[in-house]
């Protein structure tokens, strides 16, 4: 009986941990996509991108509320931006003005 429970635990625990990591990465990517969409909307309205995530953040008016994990903006100019996020699983993703989806790795 103990052996059967041990075998089942040996199967269930890794599956659970992989599901947890996947959920953490999905949450980070969703926050990153929301930030990138808000940046594009901000540029449409203001003819430039912003890296200001102050209080109140200008991107809030365009649908972005800084969440967990936090999105960071780098390399922001009037015509370019790069946003990055580190998920709770420590995976790093980024998006810039040309990306349609989150890309693995930090901002270049």
C-alpha positions as CSV (number, residue, x, y, z in Angstrom):
1,X,0.0,0.0,0.0
2,X,2.8,2.4,0.9
3,X,4.6,1.6,-2.3
4,X,1.5,2.4,-4.4
5,X,1.1,5.8,-2.6
6,X,4.8,6.5,-3.2
7,X,4.5,5.7,-6.9
8,X,1.4,7.9,-7.2
9,X,3.1,10.8,-5.4
10,X,6.2,10.4,-7.7
11,X,3.9,11.0,-10.7
12,X,1.6,13.7,-9.2
13,X,4.1,16.1,-7.7
14,X,6.1,16.8,-10.9
15,X,2.9,17.2,-12.8
16,X,1.6,19.7,-10.2
17,X,4.9,21.7,-10.2
18,X,4.9,21.9,-14.0
19,X,1.3,23.2,-14.0
20,X,2.2,25.8,-11.4
21,X,5.2,27.1,-13.4
22,X,3.0,27.2,-16.5
23,X,0.4,29.3,-14.7
24,X,3.0,31.7,-13.3
25,X,4.5,32.2,-16.8
26,X,1.0,32.7,-18.3
27,X,0.2,35.4,-15.7
28,X,3.4,37.2,-16.5
29,X,2.8,37.1,-20.2
30,X,-0.7,38.4,-19.8
31,X,0.5,41.3,-17.8
32,X,3.2,42.0,-20.4
33,X,0.7,41.9,-23.3
34,X,-1.6,44.3,-21.5
35,X,1.3,46.7,-21.0
36,X,2.3,46.5,-24.6
37,X,-1.3,47.1,-25.8
38,X,-1.5,50.1,-23.5
39,X,1.8,51.5,-24.8
40,X,0.5,51.3,-28.4
41,X,-2.8,53.0,-27.4
42,X,-0.8,55.7,-25.6
43,X,1.4,56.3,-28.6
44,X,-1.7,56.6,-30.8
45,X,-3.1,59.3,-28.6
46,X,0.2,61.1,-27.7
47,X,2.5,60.4,-30.7
48,X,5.2,58.9,-28.4
49,X,5.7,56.0,-26.0
50,X,6.2,56.4,-22.3
51,X,8.2,54.7,-19.6
52,X,6.4,56.5,-16.8
53,X,4.8,54.0,-14.4
54,X,4.5,56.6,-11.7
55,X,1.5,57.6,-9.7
56,X,-0.9,57.9,-11.3
57,X,0.5,56.0,-14.3
58,X,-0.4,57.4,-17.6
59,X,-1.0,53.9,-19.0
60,X,-3.9,53.3,-16.6
61,X,-6.1,55.5,-18.9
62,X,-5.3,53.0,-21.7
63,X,-6.2,49.9,-19.7
64,X,-3.0,49.0,-18.0
65,X,-2.8,48.6,-14.2
66,X,0.6,47.5,-12.9
67,X,0.2,44.0,-11.4
68,X,2.3,41.2,-10.1
69,X,4.7,40.5,-11.5
70,X,5.6,44.0,-12.4
71,X,6.3,45.1,-16.0
72,X,9.4,47.2,-16.5
73,X,10.0,49.6,-19.4
74,X,13.4,50.1,-21.0
75,X,14.9,51.6,-24.1
76,X,11.9,53.9,-24.5
77,X,12.1,56.6,-27.1
78,X,9.4,58.5,-29.0
79,X,9.2,55.6,-31.5
80,X,10.4,52.5,-29.7
81,X,9.9,50.7,-26.4
82,X,10.8,47.4,-24.7
83,X,8.8,46.1,-21.8
84,X,10.0,43.1,-19.8
85,X,8.7,41.0,-17.0
86,X,10.1,38.3,-14.7
87,X,7.5,35.6,-13.8
88,X,7.4,34.1,-10.3
89,X,9.1,31.0,-11.9
90,X,12.0,33.4,-12.7
91,X,11.4,33.1,-16.5
92,X,12.0,36.5,-18.3
93,X,9.9,37.7,-21.2
94,X,9.9,40.9,-23.2
95,X,7.9,42.7,-25.9
96,X,8.7,45.7,-28.1
97,X,6.7,47.8,-30.5
98,X,7.2,45.2,-33.2
99,X,6.4,42.0,-31.3
100,X,2.9,40.6,-31.4
101,X,3.5,38.1,-28.6
102,X,5.9,37.9,-25.6
103,X,9.4,36.7,-26.5
104,X,11.6,34.7,-24.2
105,X,14.5,36.6,-22.6
106,X,15.2,40.2,-21.4
107,X,15.0,43.3,-23.5
108,X,17.9,43.4,-26.0
